[in-house]
Amino acid sequence: MEIEKIRKNNLDELAYEKIKKLILGGVLKPGEQIVQSQLAKMLGISRTPLRNAITQLEKEYLIKTENGKAYIRNLDEEELIIIYEIRAVLEGIIARYFAKSPDVEWLTEIERKYREAFESGDIRSYRNVDIEFHTGLADRVNIPILREVTNNFWILSICLSKGLLRNPEETIQEHLEIIRALKGKNAAEAERLLVKHIRSSIEKLKEGRDET
């Protein structure tokens, strides 16, 4: 596994961002143990900023530590369902406010990336666009308290770290419809579509729970 080394000065923050990106991108997988000496070497940093990053990510429910060892947290279906329920409410509100003053240029670029990833059949690219879209909405909504609540609950990070719950064939049209509503400043429709989109994933989680 090749990982680009960190070369800038703020090592704690950069180590945190890099490891979080590895988790969200599925490079570090649920249940996987983090071998700190190996990861520190791959990132080109000492153990201290790595430990600080792990401590922060543990607070965000992405990592857990047991007996001095760190693992990528692997949530059960019931925990995920609850987190997705919270996510549906938060992202619905985000979509409603974002649609009032949408970044159309950014949305157009996201739409292009979704289409290209879908048409190429590249699941990893599609997942990366999905992360960019959902986190980008939260980052761009011009309501500081809403951004703060979303970041403090780390709901998006936990959900997105689980990867794609449904195939792109099921979700591509949903994403395009959400983007269309956002571009058209149709706040109520954007909220409805995004909540419906997330609740469809909740139903998928429930199906998996009921089968076990």
ZIKA-V755291 format. One line per field, one symbol per residue. burial: + if it has 24 or more other ideal C-beta (glycine too) atoms within 12 Angstrom, else -. A space follows every 10 residues. Layout:
BEGIN
burial: ???
END
This chain:
BEGIN
burial: -----+---- ++-+++-+++ ++++++++-+ -+++-+--++ -++-+---++ ++++-+++-+ ++++-----+ +++-+----+ +-++++++++ +++++++++- -+----+--+ +-++--++-- -----+++++ ++++++++-+ +----++--+ --++++++++ ++++++-+-- ++-+++++++ +++---+--+ +-++++++++ ++-++----- --
END
